């Protein structure tokens, strides 16, 4: 197998206070680049990131969470990485797990790997997750697993690893610029026959950690439902949707059905 090569992308907005702590435990032995995309922050995010030696890209206006990720993944695909990992710069996720996620992809077990914060209700709540957010996460994850034929523990995790092939197939530039981007990516991955999996990750909520509000959560859920409906209409031929048309002519495969080298 080819040696694993990881590019870490960090979609950032006013993250100056937490970037250094987020990166403190990153194992950089197989990391070829760490790219921070600043979404027009009003604090010193850019200066801190540059002082830490990161590759920094700046937006001239705020493009939204999804718009930020579009720049992240486009930039990551220009590197030599065969695994791309999204790590929020707010220190909410344990970066020590990145090599483990990358190995799951390298071995051909999965094409997309998420960090699962939902190992136990008590742990999630004691880790600071608001009760209303826990209930919404559990209920929506159950429905999405049922509709998409998956068994993920946390459909809403912000710690995600993708094989290079997955990002070359998924037409993410057609996705939302808002929080719905994350769910669109997973629905698209399922649509294109990619294999999703997860690994346990500790729950960490604290004042500096980013968190979506109740109102935005409702909008996020509604956008997810609409994406599910659009996928169904696309599949039965009633309405073509570019989000479900592969952006690459790479051969389709099912991770785990055979061992393959990372390209």
Secondary structure, DSSP 8 states (H G I E B T S, - for coil): -----EEEEEEESS-TTTHHHHHTT---TTEEEEEEEE-S-SSSHHHHHHHTT-EEEE-SS---HHHHHHHHHHHHTTSS-SEEEE--TTS-S-GGGHHHHHHHHHTTS-SEEEEE--S-HHHHHHTT--HHHHHHHHHHHHHHHHHHT---S-TT-S-EEEEHHHHHHS-GGGS-SSTHHHHHHHHHHHHTT--EEEEE------TTS----HHHHHHHHHHHHHHHHHHHHHHTTSS--GGGS-S-------TTSS-----
